[in-house]
Amino acid sequence: MRVLLLLLCIALSACAAPRWVNSQNPAADLESDKVACDKDAERVGRLSQLGGLADKQGIQTAAEAVSAHKRCMAARGWRDLGG
């Protein structure tokens, strides 16, 4: 579990610093949406980890969690201008 969390932190920090903009709803609360999407990404990571050994799937699990976070933010109307 610690390996997964470490890989997830590395994967998220290695990405270009996101600059989120929500043109659909300029009054949207970025921090609230980020927290909700972080929880969603963590859930996806845990579910992915159940599918196999953490050591073999750590990078794949982290990539799936990052992707889930981006999809969640996009579903809430956010677009990442940083990458």
Helices and strands as residue ranges (DSSP letters): H 2-14, E 20-21, H 30-50, H 54-75, E 79-80
